[in-house]
């Protein structure tokens, strides 16, 4: 039984390393996704500015058409002044001309404001493009570093997986079943060291007779409290494996 116990101890060491690499891989993938999201945020900001600029230009073109229409209206009314026959008609035309001119002036003011807004947006677009380019360079550089680190962890994990498969081949199926069950329920520790009569997993004292049996290593015992598999190296100064 001692050989199985040693294999299980080695297996747990490998599994802990695999778990660490899996966590590192997950964190790296999160970092890569975060970088990509940051870049997309800048890209979306640029697209929003461009969309706003397009909208301003549409409004400006419409206003310019409206201005042309009002100027044509003023011209038309002025042409009719020569043909009026009464003072009432004349005053009415003057009123229409004044209203058309006032409307034209208001449209001109709107066009000027739109032009100013467009200039501001163009400047913001230019600045955002520079920020986007800088962020893209950052994403590419950090992305390469993260990818290299990711591949290293994946390779290490694969090597450990191979080691794990070899170790499991030498362990009885019933022991593997118990080990796997404990591994899932006990936060990565299926086996713990028993030292000075105390389980190092839950720190509950083990019955003296059971502790003496554990030392013999001819049978695998479980902690009566946390149910982890127990082992001892008979050295009170040796830390938990």
C-alpha positions as CSV (number, residue, x, y, z in Angstrom):
1,X,0.0,0.0,0.0
2,X,2.9,2.3,0.6
3,X,3.7,2.5,-3.1
4,X,0.2,3.6,-3.8
5,X,0.4,6.2,-1.1
6,X,3.6,7.6,-2.6
7,X,2.1,7.7,-6.0
8,X,-1.0,9.5,-4.7
9,X,1.3,12.0,-2.9
10,X,3.2,12.6,-6.2
11,X,-0.1,12.8,-8.1
12,X,-1.4,15.4,-5.8
13,X,1.8,17.5,-6.3
14,X,1.3,17.3,-10.0
15,X,-2.4,18.2,-9.8
16,X,-1.6,21.2,-7.7
17,X,0.8,22.4,-10.3
18,X,-1.7,21.7,-13.1
19,X,-4.3,23.8,-11.2
20,X,-1.8,26.6,-10.8
21,X,-1.1,26.6,-14.5
22,X,-4.8,26.5,-15.2
23,X,-5.4,29.5,-13.0
24,X,-2.5,31.3,-14.7
25,X,-3.9,30.5,-18.1
26,X,-7.3,31.7,-17.1
27,X,-5.9,35.0,-15.8
28,X,-3.8,35.5,-19.0
29,X,-6.9,35.0,-21.1
30,X,-8.7,37.5,-19.0
31,X,-5.9,40.0,-19.4
32,X,-5.9,39.5,-23.2
33,X,-9.7,40.1,-23.3
34,X,-9.3,43.2,-21.1
35,X,-6.7,44.6,-23.5
36,X,-9.0,43.9,-26.5
37,X,-11.9,45.6,-24.7
38,X,-9.8,48.6,-24.0
39,X,-8.8,48.9,-27.6
40,X,-12.5,48.4,-28.7
41,X,-13.5,51.2,-26.3
42,X,-11.1,53.6,-28.1
43,X,-12.4,52.3,-31.5
44,X,-16.0,52.9,-30.5
45,X,-15.1,56.4,-29.2
46,X,-13.6,57.2,-32.6
47,X,-16.7,55.8,-34.5
48,X,-19.0,57.8,-32.3
49,X,-17.1,61.0,-33.1
50,X,-17.2,60.2,-36.8
51,X,-20.9,59.5,-36.6
52,X,-21.4,62.8,-34.8
53,X,-19.4,64.6,-37.4
54,X,-21.4,63.0,-40.2
55,X,-24.6,64.1,-38.5
56,X,-23.3,67.7,-38.3
57,X,-22.4,67.7,-41.9
58,X,-25.8,66.5,-42.9
59,X,-27.4,69.2,-40.8
60,X,-25.1,71.8,-42.4
61,X,-26.0,70.6,-46.0
62,X,-29.7,70.8,-45.1
63,X,-29.2,74.3,-43.6
64,X,-27.4,75.4,-46.7
65,X,-30.2,74.3,-48.9
66,X,-32.7,76.1,-46.6
67,X,-30.5,79.2,-46.8
68,X,-30.6,79.0,-50.6
69,X,-34.3,78.7,-50.5
70,X,-34.7,81.7,-48.3
71,X,-32.4,83.8,-50.4
72,X,-34.4,82.8,-53.5
73,X,-37.5,83.8,-51.6
74,X,-36.0,87.2,-50.8
75,X,-35.0,87.6,-54.5
76,X,-38.5,86.7,-55.6
77,X,-40.2,89.2,-53.3
78,X,-37.8,91.9,-54.4
79,X,-38.7,91.2,-58.0
80,X,-42.4,91.6,-57.1
81,X,-42.0,95.0,-55.6
82,X,-41.8,96.7,-58.9
83,X,-45.2,95.3,-59.9
84,X,-47.2,96.3,-56.8
85,X,-50.0,98.8,-57.3
86,X,-51.0,99.7,-53.8
87,X,-49.2,100.7,-50.7
88,X,-50.8,97.8,-48.8
89,X,-49.3,95.3,-51.2
90,X,-46.0,97.1,-51.0
91,X,-46.0,97.0,-47.2
92,X,-47.0,93.3,-47.3
93,X,-44.1,92.5,-49.6
94,X,-41.6,94.4,-47.4
95,X,-42.9,92.4,-44.4
96,X,-42.4,89.1,-46.3
97,X,-38.9,90.3,-47.4
98,X,-37.9,91.2,-43.8
99,X,-39.2,87.8,-42.5
100,X,-37.3,85.9,-45.2
101,X,-34.1,87.9,-44.5
102,X,-34.5,87.3,-40.7
103,X,-34.9,83.5,-41.4
104,X,-31.9,83.6,-43.7
105,X,-29.8,85.3,-41.0
106,X,-30.9,82.7,-38.4
107,X,-29.9,79.9,-40.8
108,X,-26.6,81.5,-41.4
109,X,-25.9,81.6,-37.7
110,X,-26.9,78.0,-37.4
111,X,-24.5,77.1,-40.2
112,X,-21.6,79.0,-38.5
113,X,-22.3,77.1,-35.3
114,X,-22.4,73.8,-37.2
115,X,-19.1,74.7,-38.8
116,X,-17.5,75.4,-35.4
117,X,-18.8,72.2,-34.0
118,X,-17.5,70.3,-37.1
119,X,-14.1,71.8,-36.6
120,X,-14.1,70.8,-32.9
121,X,-15.2,67.3,-33.8
122,X,-12.5,67.0,-36.5
123,X,-9.9,67.9,-33.9
124,X,-11.3,65.4,-31.5
125,X,-11.2,62.7,-34.2
126,X,-7.6,63.5,-34.9
127,X,-6.7,63.2,-31.2
128,X,-8.8,60.0,-30.9
129,X,-7.0,58.5,-33.9
130,X,-3.7,59.2,-32.2
131,X,-4.9,57.6,-29.0
132,X,-6.2,54.6,-30.9
133,X,-2.9,54.1,-32.6
134,X,-1.0,54.3,-29.3
135,X,-3.4,51.9,-27.7
136,X,-3.2,49.5,-30.7
137,X,0.6,49.5,-30.3
138,X,0.3,48.8,-26.6
139,X,-2.2,46.0,-27.2
140,X,0.0,44.4,-29.8
141,X,3.1,44.5,-27.6
142,X,1.4,43.3,-24.4
143,X,-0.6,40.8,-26.5
144,X,2.6,39.2,-27.7
145,X,4.0,39.1,-24.2
146,X,0.8,37.5,-22.9
147,X,0.7,35.0,-25.8
148,X,4.3,33.9,-25.1
149,X,3.5,33.5,-21.4
150,X,0.2,31.7,-22.3
151,X,2.0,29.2,-24.5
152,X,4.6,28.5,-21.8
153,X,1.9,27.7,-19.3
154,X,0.0,25.6,-21.8
155,X,3.2,23.6,-22.6
156,X,4.0,23.1,-18.9
157,X,0.5,22.0,-18.2
158,X,0.6,19.5,-21.1
159,X,3.8,18.1,-19.7
160,X,2.2,17.7,-16.3
161,X,-0.8,16.1,-17.8
162,X,1.4,13.5,-19.4
163,X,3.1,12.9,-16.0
164,X,-0.3,12.6,-14.4
165,X,-1.5,10.0,-16.9
166,X,1.6,7.9,-16.1
167,X,1.1,8.2,-12.4
168,X,-2.6,7.2,-12.5
169,X,-1.8,4.1,-14.4
170,X,0.0,2.7,-11.3
171,X,-2.8,3.5,-8.9
172,X,-5.8,1.2,-8.2
173,X,-9.1,2.4,-9.6
174,X,-10.9,2.5,-6.2
175,X,-8.1,4.6,-4.8
176,X,-8.3,6.9,-7.8
177,X,-12.0,7.3,-7.4
178,X,-11.7,8.2,-3.7
179,X,-8.8,10.6,-4.5
180,X,-10.7,12.4,-7.3
181,X,-13.8,12.8,-5.1
182,X,-11.7,14.3,-2.3
183,X,-9.8,16.5,-4.7
184,X,-13.0,18.1,-5.9
185,X,-14.6,18.5,-2.5
186,X,-11.5,19.5,-0.4
187,X,-10.3,22.5,-2.4
188,X,-7.4,20.7,-4.2
189,X,-6.1,18.7,-1.2
190,X,-7.1,15.1,-1.1
191,X,-4.1,14.0,1.0
192,X,-2.6,15.8,4.0
193,X,0.2,15.1,6.3
194,X,-0.5,13.8,9.8
195,X,2.0,15.3,12.2
196,X,2.3,14.7,15.9
197,X,-1.1,13.1,15.9
198,X,-2.8,16.1,14.2
199,X,-4.3,16.3,10.8
200,X,-2.7,19.1,8.9
201,X,-5.8,19.6,6.8
202,X,-8.3,20.5,9.5
203,X,-5.9,20.4,12.6
204,X,-8.1,18.0,14.5
205,X,-6.3,15.5,16.7
206,X,-6.3,11.9,15.3
207,X,-7.0,9.0,17.7
208,X,-3.7,7.7,18.9
209,X,-4.2,4.2,17.7
210,X,-5.2,5.4,14.2
211,X,-2.1,7.6,14.2
212,X,0.1,4.7,14.9
213,X,-1.5,2.7,12.1
214,X,-1.0,5.6,9.7
215,X,2.7,5.5,10.5
216,X,2.9,1.9,9.3
217,X,1.9,3.0,5.7
218,X,0.3,-0.4,5.1
219,X,-3.2,1.0,4.7
220,X,-4.6,4.4,3.8
221,X,-6.6,6.0,6.5
222,X,-8.9,9.0,6.3
223,X,-9.2,11.8,8.8
224,X,-12.3,11.2,11.0
225,X,-13.1,14.9,10.7
226,X,-12.3,16.3,7.2
227,X,-12.1,12.8,5.6
228,X,-8.9,13.6,3.7
229,X,-6.4,10.8,3.1
230,X,-3.6,10.9,5.7
231,X,0.0,10.1,5.5
232,X,3.1,10.6,7.6
233,X,6.8,10.7,6.9
234,X,7.6,10.1,10.6
235,X,9.5,13.4,10.7
236,X,8.0,16.0,13.0
237,X,10.0,18.8,11.3
238,X,8.9,18.1,7.8
239,X,6.2,20.4,6.3
240,X,3.2,19.2,4.5
241,X,3.9,18.0,0.9
